[in-house]
Amino acid sequence: MTNVAIIYYSASGTNHAIAVAVAEGVRTSGGEARLRLVQETLPSSVVNGNEHWKKFADSVADAPRASHEDVLWADAIVFGTPTRFGNVSSQLKTFIDGLGGLWFQGKLANKVYAGFTSAQNPNGGQESTLLALYNSFYHFGGYIVTPGYTDPAVFAAGGNPYGVSVTAAGQGPTEQDITHARYLGRRVTEVATRLKG
């Protein structure tokens, strides 16, 4: 069985919904999925000061948090992050930066990697966020698997070939976004399974 870790940060639940859909896609392709939220790094006063943020944080208080063990377990890793000024969120970046020891030992190489993101508006930096995220994968020696233009679901969700990108504007993902995320999960699993031989 192909192991796929979905490691993500979500502030209000949009990326959580996408992570769940990616996991569904993994499972429909015969893979095993692990959903792992990264640890919040901001003070609780910041989180509690935003009603939507606090509500989501409370709803996932007992959810498993991402660890190095999840990365070692995985044949493929799909990282998810909200767009922060056209870049990866500090919470996910902190987790990735903490993988330096595994990188040094060569334990991040030869895995499949992919990504997803969300932003408040259509030009909020989704593509630059995914490209910035992928810079780490180059250093890992990983295989980047994007949806490309390989399925109608990509076009229906707005046509981003770099990965799933949601324009949330406080609404959350659309059904087209969810379908795109499921497709990404299937594609990542299928490619990782072929690589495993």
N, C-alpha and C positions, 0 to 999 in steps of 0.2 A: 504494500500500500504506500502511496505517496503522501508524505506529511507536509502540510501547508500551514504556516503560522501567519495569521493576520494580526499585525502589530500596529496599533493606531492610537492617535490622540483625538478626542472629541470633547468639545466644550459644551455644546448644546444638544447633541444627539444626532446631528446630520451624518457625521462620519461613522458613528456607531451603526446607524441604519445601513450605510453602505458596507461596512465591515461584515455585518450579518448576511447581507446579500452575497458578498464575495464567498463567504463560508458555505452558503447554500450551493453556489456554483461548484465549489471544490467537491462537496459531497455528491452532487449529481454525476460527477466524473469519476467517482470511486475513490476519491482521496479522503484523508482524515484532516479535519480543520481544527485549529486552535485559535480562538479569539482571545487576544490579549491587549488590554488597555495599558498605555504607559502611565507611569506615576505623574500626578499633578506636581508641578514645581512652583507654582505661584502660591502666595500666602492665602489662607482660607478667607481672610478679609476681602480679598479681591474677588474670589469665587462667590462668596456670600453676598457681595454687593450687586450681583447681577441675577435677577430672578430666574431666568432661563438656565443659566450656568449652574446655579445652586440646585435647581430642580433635577437637572440631569446628573450632576455629581452625586446627589443623594440616591438617585435611582440605580447607580452603578457602584455604590459604596462597597459592596461585597464581591464585585466582579474580579476575576483573576487579573493580576498585573503582570506585565511582560517581564521576562527574566532572560538571562543568558542561556539558561537551559532550553528555553523555547527556541532560541536561534540554533542551538546545536542540534536539537531534535528535528528541525525542519529541513526538508529537501528544497522547499521554496518558501519565500517570505514576501508577503504583500504588505507594504507599509502605507499607512494612511495619515494624512495631516490636513488640518485646515490651512488655508493660505494666510500667512502673516506677512504683510507687506511684500507679496510676491515671493515668499520664501517659506521654508519648513518651519513649523511651530517650534518654539524653544523646548517644549516638553518632549517632542519626538526627537529633536536634535540632541538633547541631553542623553536620551537612551542610546542613540546611534553612536554618539561620541564615547559612550562607556563601553563600546564593543572593541576598543583598541587592542586589548589583550588577545581577544579571539582572532582579530585581524592579523596580529603579529605572528600568531601560531598557524596561520593559513586556514583557519577553520571557517572562514566566511566565503572562501573561494568555491567556485563550481556549483553554487546554488543558483536557483532561478529567483529573480527579484522583479517586482512590479510595484505600482503605486496608485493611489487615488487621493483626491483632494476636494475641497469645497471652498467657496468664497461667497460673499454677499451679493456681488453683481457680476454681470457677464464678462467684464474686463478687469476682474479683480486679481489677476495674476496666477490663475490656475496653471497655465502651461509653464510659466517660469518656476513655479513651485515644484512641479513634477521634474523638470529638468534639473533643478537644484538638488532634489532628492536623489536623482540618479547619479549625480557626481560621486556620492559615497559608494554606489554599487560598482563603479569603474575601479575604484581603489580596492574594493573587496575582491575583485576578480570574478564577479558574478555574471550571470547571463540575464540580461534585461529582456523581459517579455512584455510587450505592450499590446493593446488590442489592435493597433494599427487600423486599417480599413478592411478588416477581415470578416465583418459580420454586419448585417443591417442594424443591429442594436446600437452600434457605434454611431451611425448617422442619426438614428431616431433620438439619441440622447444629446445631440448637438455636434457630433463629429470630431471629438478630441481623440486623435490617434495615440497620444502619449499615455493615456490612462483615463480612468473614470474621473470626471470633474463635475461637481454639482454647483449650480448657481442657486444658493439656498434662499437668500433674501428673507430669512426668517420662516420660510415655508417648509423646509426640509426637502428631501429628494423626491423627484417625480417617479412615476412608475417606469418611465423610460430610463431614468438613472439607475433604478433598481435592476432592471433587465440588463443594462450595460455592465453593472457590477457582477451580476451572476455570470455573465459571459466571460468577464475577466477571470473570475475564479475557475471556470472550466478551462479556459485557455492556458492559464498558468499550470494547472494540474496536468493537463494533457502533455504540455511541453516537458515539465519536470519528470513525468512518468517515462517519456521517451528517453530523456537523458539518463535516467537511472538504468535503462536497459532492461 
